[in-house]
Each structure stands twice: as structure tokens, then as C-alpha cells.
Amino acid sequence: MKKSIIALAAAALMTACTSAPESETNIEETTTAEAMERNLFIVDPQNGFMDTGSLPVAGSQARMDSLASYLKSLPLDYYDHILVSLDWHTVNHSSFAEYGGPWPEHCVAFTTGALVTEPLMTELLRWMKEDKVKFILKGQLKEKDEYSSLDNEENAAFIKNALAKTKTLDVCGVVGTVCVQNTLKGLIEKEAIAPSKINVLYQYTAQFDDKAEAEFIEWCKANVK
């Protein structure tokens, strides 16, 4: 069963990312304004960042498990779209310590470490049946790290289009002061959505430590809703 879930998740990533045909990704043209009330952006909820991963973030598994429970409690019409960014690195990525970067090897494309952690992936599959989940791959070029999926212009254009009619965007994920904060900066700087429409779900956002969590909350209070 576990292998089938991993296989399905990998297949979904290949079909649901930003390289999908325009007819599948042009959310703005195919969705009414009334339906685009609330969206969710989950940043890097991957095995490689969980407590036992190759780049562990203490407490991240518990927070992603809580996020899965939260999504399970919601009706499928609560969110119109769920965007999920994923680190998707080459095995020789420049951000890895072995190649002069600051991080241990993590989230290598198509490996277990790059997949969405369970039970969150199982819950996302429920929303995928309603065509509500879009995966956004980042950091694919070995010479370039992307702490935000909006660092890639193609991804940024896709995200801006997807959020064009959003009234509220919930944001959460891993790691707060790194990829989540940079994603928030990207959303604001690229004018993908107004800061007043962003709602950070702190309880579903993992940090390296308590100090980082306090710094992240302080930054969010100064820069977003």
C-alpha cells in the first residue's frame, strides 16, 4: 500500500506541476470569481525536512500531521486550490555541502526524501480527486537554489495567475524563516497577492528552533496580515 501511494504521488508530481498544458493551468479563465474565495499554499512539506530527514527540522512531522488532520476536517469546497511547492534538486545540486553549499543533501528529485510526507500526501490525494492540488517544483537547476518558488519566473507567472481572484490565501509549511518567509516575500514582491489577503497558519509552520519561530512571527506581523 505504501509503495502504491509513493508511486501515485510521483506520478501526480509529473502531471500536476507547472509544466502542465495551458488548458489545465489557466485557473483564472476557467474559474468564476465567486468560487475563488480562499486558497492554500503549502511550502515544502517533504520527507527530507521531517524530524528524521536528511535536513531535519525538529517538530516538523507533528506540524505536518496536524495540517493533514486540519485538511481532513474540511469540506472539499473550503479551498478552491491548494498550491504545494517542492524542493526538487539534482543529486549534485550547488546548495549541498558536498558542492560548496550551506545545506546537507536533501529532496533529490524522485527520491523518497523529495516526496510529500505522510499522512499529508494521503489527505492531498482526496483533494486531488477534485482537481484542486497543483505541485510547483523549485530548485531544479543544479547551479541555482530557489528558497521561493517565485524565484523562477515561469513559476511566478503561474502562481500569480492562480491567485488572481483570491480573497484569502492561507500559507504554511517548512521552514518558516527560510522557504516559507521567502515565499511570502516573493508573493508580495511579485505582486501575486496583496499582503492584506495573506493569512499565515503559524500552527502548521515548522521552524528550526523557538528563536527562529519568534523571528518569523515578528516578520509576518510587520509584513503581512
C-alpha positions as CSV (number, residue, x, y, z in Angstrom):
1,M,0.0,0.0,0.0
2,K,2.8,2.4,1.0
3,K,4.6,1.7,-2.3
4,S,1.4,2.4,-4.3
5,I,1.0,5.7,-2.5
6,I,4.6,6.7,-3.3
7,A,4.1,5.7,-6.9
8,L,0.9,7.6,-7.2
9,A,2.5,10.7,-5.6
10,A,5.4,10.6,-8.0
11,A,3.1,10.3,-11.0
12,A,1.0,13.1,-9.7
13,L,4.0,15.4,-9.4
14,M,4.8,14.8,-13.1
15,T,1.3,15.7,-14.2
16,A,0.3,18.4,-11.8
17,C,3.3,20.7,-11.8
18,T,3.6,24.0,-13.7
19,S,4.7,22.4,-16.9
20,A,1.2,21.1,-17.5
21,P,-0.6,22.2,-20.7
22,E,-2.0,25.7,-20.6
23,S,-5.6,24.4,-20.7
24,E,-5.0,22.7,-17.4
25,T,-3.3,25.5,-15.6
26,N,-5.2,28.6,-16.7
27,I,-7.2,28.7,-13.5
28,E,-8.2,32.4,-13.9
29,E,-10.1,31.7,-17.2
30,T,-11.9,28.5,-16.1
31,T,-13.0,29.5,-12.6
32,T,-15.6,32.0,-11.6
33,A,-14.9,34.9,-9.3
34,E,-17.4,33.7,-6.8
35,A,-15.6,30.3,-6.5
36,M,-12.2,31.9,-5.8
37,E,-12.7,32.8,-2.2
38,R,-9.9,31.0,-0.4
39,N,-6.7,29.2,-1.4
40,L,-3.9,27.4,0.5
41,F,-0.2,27.5,-0.2
42,I,1.9,24.7,1.5
43,V,5.6,25.2,1.3
44,D,7.9,22.2,1.0
45,P,6.1,19.6,3.2
46,Q,8.7,16.9,2.2
47,N,10.2,13.9,3.9
48,G,13.7,15.4,3.7
49,F,12.7,18.2,6.1
50,M,10.9,16.0,8.6
51,D,12.4,15.1,12.0
52,T,14.2,12.1,10.7
53,G,15.1,13.5,7.2
54,S,18.5,14.4,5.8
55,L,17.8,18.1,6.7
56,P,15.8,17.7,9.8
57,V,13.5,20.4,11.3
58,A,12.5,19.5,14.8
59,G,8.8,19.2,15.2
60,S,8.0,19.4,11.5
61,Q,6.4,16.0,11.3
62,A,4.0,16.8,14.1
63,R,3.0,20.1,12.4
64,M,2.5,18.5,9.0
65,D,0.5,15.7,10.7
66,S,-1.7,18.4,12.3
67,L,-2.1,20.1,8.8
68,A,-3.2,16.7,7.4
69,S,-5.8,16.5,10.2
70,Y,-6.9,20.0,9.5
71,L,-7.5,19.4,5.8
72,K,-9.3,16.2,6.6
73,S,-11.7,18.1,8.8
74,L,-12.7,20.5,6.0
75,P,-15.3,20.0,3.3
76,L,-13.8,19.8,-0.2
77,D,-15.3,23.2,-1.2
78,Y,-13.5,25.1,1.6
79,Y,-10.4,25.7,-0.6
80,D,-10.6,26.4,-4.3
81,H,-7.0,25.5,-4.9
82,I,-4.1,24.1,-2.9
83,L,-0.6,25.0,-4.2
84,V,2.2,22.9,-2.9
85,S,5.8,23.9,-3.5
86,L,8.5,21.2,-3.5
87,D,12.3,21.3,-3.5
88,W,13.2,19.1,-6.5
89,H,17.0,19.1,-6.6
90,T,19.6,17.3,-8.8
91,V,21.8,14.9,-6.9
92,N,24.8,17.3,-7.4
93,H,22.9,20.5,-6.5
94,S,25.0,23.5,-5.7
95,S,23.2,24.1,-2.4
96,F,24.6,20.8,-1.0
97,A,27.6,21.0,1.3
98,E,29.5,18.5,-0.8
99,Y,29.4,21.0,-3.7
100,G,30.1,24.1,-1.6
101,G,26.6,24.9,-0.5
102,P,25.2,25.5,3.1
103,W,22.9,22.5,3.3
104,P,23.2,18.7,3.6
105,E,21.9,16.8,0.6
106,H,18.1,16.9,0.6
107,C,15.0,16.5,-1.5
108,V,16.8,14.9,-4.5
109,A,14.2,14.6,-7.3
110,F,12.3,11.3,-7.4
111,T,13.7,10.0,-4.2
112,T,11.7,9.3,-1.0
113,G,13.2,12.4,0.6
114,A,11.6,14.6,-2.1
115,L,8.1,13.2,-1.6
116,V,5.3,14.8,0.4
117,T,5.3,13.4,3.9
118,E,2.5,11.1,5.1
119,P,-0.2,11.3,6.2
120,L,-0.4,14.7,4.4
121,M,0.1,13.1,1.0
122,T,-2.8,10.8,1.6
123,E,-5.1,13.7,2.5
124,L,-3.9,15.7,-0.5
125,L,-5.0,12.8,-2.7
126,R,-8.5,13.4,-1.6
127,W,-8.3,17.0,-2.8
128,M,-6.5,15.9,-6.0
129,K,-9.6,13.9,-6.9
130,E,-11.4,17.2,-7.2
131,D,-8.5,18.7,-9.3
132,K,-7.7,21.2,-6.5
133,V,-4.0,20.5,-6.0
134,K,-1.1,21.9,-8.0
135,F,2.5,21.0,-7.3
136,I,5.2,23.6,-8.0
137,L,8.8,22.3,-8.4
138,K,11.7,24.6,-7.5
139,G,15.4,24.4,-7.3
140,Q,15.6,22.1,-10.3
141,L,18.7,23.6,-11.9
142,K,21.9,22.4,-10.1
143,E,23.6,25.8,-10.2
144,K,20.6,27.7,-8.7
145,D,18.9,27.5,-5.3
146,E,15.3,28.7,-5.0
147,Y,14.1,29.4,-1.5
148,S,10.9,30.6,-3.0
149,S,9.0,29.1,-5.9
150,L,8.5,32.6,-7.2
151,D,12.3,32.9,-7.8
152,N,11.5,31.1,-11.0
153,E,9.8,33.4,-13.5
154,E,7.7,30.7,-15.0
155,N,6.5,29.5,-11.6
156,A,5.9,33.1,-10.6
157,A,3.6,33.7,-13.6
158,F,1.7,30.6,-12.9
159,I,1.2,31.4,-9.2
160,K,0.2,35.0,-10.0
161,N,-2.4,33.7,-12.4
162,A,-3.7,31.1,-10.0
163,L,-4.1,33.6,-7.2
164,A,-5.7,36.4,-9.4
165,K,-9.1,36.1,-7.8
166,T,-8.1,35.0,-4.3
167,K,-9.7,36.9,-1.4
168,T,-7.7,35.0,1.3
169,L,-4.5,33.0,0.9
170,D,-3.6,30.7,3.8
171,V,0.2,30.0,3.9
172,C,2.1,27.4,5.9
173,G,4.9,24.8,5.6
174,V,8.6,24.2,6.2
175,V,11.0,26.0,7.1
176,G,9.4,29.2,8.5
177,T,12.4,31.6,8.4
178,V,13.8,30.1,5.1
179,C,11.5,28.9,2.4
180,V,8.1,30.0,3.9
181,Q,9.4,33.5,4.6
182,N,11.0,33.8,1.2
183,T,7.8,32.5,-0.4
184,L,5.9,35.2,1.4
185,K,8.4,37.8,0.2
186,G,8.1,36.6,-3.3
187,L,4.3,36.7,-3.3
188,I,4.5,40.4,-2.1
189,E,7.4,41.5,-4.3
190,K,6.0,39.9,-7.5
191,E,2.6,41.3,-6.6
192,A,1.0,37.9,-6.8
193,I,-1.3,38.9,-4.0
194,A,-1.8,41.8,-1.6
195,P,-0.2,41.4,1.8
196,S,-3.6,42.1,3.4
197,K,-5.0,38.9,1.8
198,I,-2.3,36.7,3.3
199,N,-3.1,34.6,6.4
200,V,-0.1,32.7,7.9
201,L,-1.1,29.5,9.6
202,Y,1.6,29.5,12.3
203,Q,0.4,26.3,13.9
204,Y,1.2,24.4,10.6
205,T,4.6,26.1,10.0
206,A,7.8,24.4,11.3
207,Q,10.9,26.2,12.5
208,F,14.5,25.2,13.3
209,D,14.0,26.5,16.9
210,D,12.0,28.7,19.2
211,K,14.1,31.8,18.4
212,A,13.5,31.3,14.7
213,E,9.8,30.9,15.3
214,A,9.7,34.2,17.2
215,E,11.6,36.0,14.5
216,F,9.3,34.6,11.8
217,I,6.1,35.7,13.7
218,E,7.6,39.2,14.2
219,W,8.5,39.4,10.5
220,C,5.0,38.3,9.4
221,K,3.3,40.8,11.7
222,A,5.3,43.6,10.1
223,N,4.8,42.5,6.5
224,V,1.6,40.5,6.1
225,K,-1.9,40.4,7.5
